[in-house]
């Protein structure tokens, strides 16, 4: 059992795929009992996030499949995944289920299961259902689906990550032992990081993609989310292998790889998008990796240039090609953000494409040469995370930020493994991704084990099973008032308006000099007056992130209201008074702004 295994205990008493299969094969529990327990967990979690699913097996069908597994075990078969419940991203074909790719107008009922599904079911696994995703696997956020928005299992205000959103939450919530996702630009790694999971992205061609709705067919990989590396190995053992019917499948290979030299981005090239907590967690992870090998800083620029070919270059046309029929016949059925991303591919010329192919070959030669000086890379999986409300405000730009460290991997034919590396104050996960040349999949799993054995990761936070958060009431007095320039910093954190109030008659209000946008300073004073404020309520983690953004000389302290109650609120350091105008007599900031107008 790995260190991570021991840290997976939650109130759901989850079981690993390895433990379930061993128990069913040994006769200590039946596949039917596992199925019944799974149905109970599914029913309970439906009250929280039913939107993680697009379709599910009926209870009768799931129990019938379980009885068939028990019969095989009773007949003497030893099944690697006996009775193990799993979920499948709904762009992968499973016989008996519709495939929608999160687009109802695109839906069809396949005659056969995808190649990997055939292998898993033959090994005794129980398919519970099809999970939600960013439509046509276009996105790293999980917010682009007509079936609803799956949210982070540990903090429902935050994105689950995508495009394999539902699959990651199904595992994080303990509903299934593993779930299949896909990965073209990071979709099997980003959700793993946010939900404290292992995200195993095989080398291209290691797992068959027959029966997968393509995003970029030359780059697509089917992936798996698990709680631990032991289960990732087990699923890979079953799913990997050559498939003659898949033109992109290749013979199985496992190359050994030392971990003496570990490549990391140069410090001046690391992007955190204002998230100091992620930077701290990454530095802490590198301290652990330094005990496993030599840390070597490398130039990130060639990888970023390769990544730009995916969405900012000709490879977007491959996504357009995959969606050509629905874009022509029913463009309004496509999510507006997805359509914005893929439609420009129709204008990519063959000349642009071939020039892109030539440039990618140069960049891949650089990457291949780099492997002679380093053995593997350990990158942040993402530089930050976002609230669902933030993605609604800036869906493309923030999505792009999440792909900063992931988009180049498949273009350059690399294997990758996302591993937990810390917990943010808001309970979402921070992760690192181990990256190696093609066919080093098993070597990356070995390195992950070595890292996790030394990482001393904290126990997982409690799952957000009720969508309830501890909250803080915050009084705002100036630029954060409704319709004022900085009010968005509250709305983006889903702050709830409590009401308009006045402070106790013991405050003075000043208009600070040279403040952009104009801001007031609230100062406690015995000869002051009552000042108009608005009070908002927001989650503890959201409050913490808000406080981080408050610039000096302002600060957050405790403000007494007219009724004698106290809330958190804006206060000011003495230096805020330099050159400031006393506007206490106006009774509030709105009156001051109205007077200026």
TACORZI-V52887 format. One line per field, one symbol per residue. ss: DSSP state (~ for helix, > for strand, _ for the rest). burial: + if it has 24 or more other ideal C-beta (glycine too) atoms within 12 Angstrom, else -. Layout:
ss=???
burial=???
This chain:
ss=__~~~~__________~~~~~~~~~~____~~~~~~~~~~~~~~~~~~~~~~>>>>__~~~~~~~~~~~~~~~~__________>>>>>__>_____>>____~~~_>>_____~~~~~~~~___>>>>>>___~~~_____________>______>>_____~~~~~~~~_____>>>>>>______~~~~~___>>>>_____>____>________>>>>>>__~~~~~~~~~~~>____________________>>>>>_~~~______~~~~~~~~~~~~~~____>>>>>__~~~~~~~~~~~____~~~~~~~_~~~~~~_~~~__~~~~~~~~~~~~__~~~~~~~~~~~~~~~~~~~~~_____>>>>>______>~~~~~~_~~~~~~~~___________>>>>>>>>>>_____>>>>>>>>>___~~~~~~~~~~~~~~~_______________>>>>>>___________~~~~____>>>>>>>>___>>>>>________>>>>>____>__>>>>>>>>~~~~~~~~~_____>>>>>>>>____>>>>>>>_~~~~___>>_~~~__~~~~~~~~_
burial=-++++--+---+-++++++++++++---+++++++-+++-++--+--++++++++++----++-++-+++-++-----++++++++++++++++-++++++++--++--+--+++++++++-+++++++++++++++++++++++++++++++++++++++++++++++++++++++++++++++++++++++++++++++++++++++++++++++++++++++++++++++++++++++-+--+-++----+--+-+-+++++----++++-+-+++-++++++-++--++-++-+-+-++++++++++-+++++++++++--++-----+++-+++-+++-+--+----+--++--+--++-++--++--++++++++++++++++++---++-+++++++++++++++++++++++++++++++++++++++++++++++++++++++--+-+--++-+++---+--+++++++++++-+-+-++++++++-----++++--++++++--+--+++++++---++++++++++++++++++++--+--++-++-++++----++++++---+---+++++-+++++-++----
